[in-house]
């Protein structure tokens, strides 16, 4: 199991809802959460393998910025 952490520019629950469909379509993801209270708006993902590029592509397609931590 891998834990992946990303810095994002998500600001609210609406932003999280916007990225949800894309993340749900990535089969390797076991679970995920966004810490909106963190200054870096950290997206943390538990996955079966390193799927960083797939996650970043999905979030970018939803219109948000993302980078690895």
Secondary structure, 3 states (H helix, E strand, C coil): CEEEEEEECCCCHHHHHHHHHHHHCCCCEEEEEEECCCCCCEEEEEECCCCHHHHHHHHHHCCCCEEEC
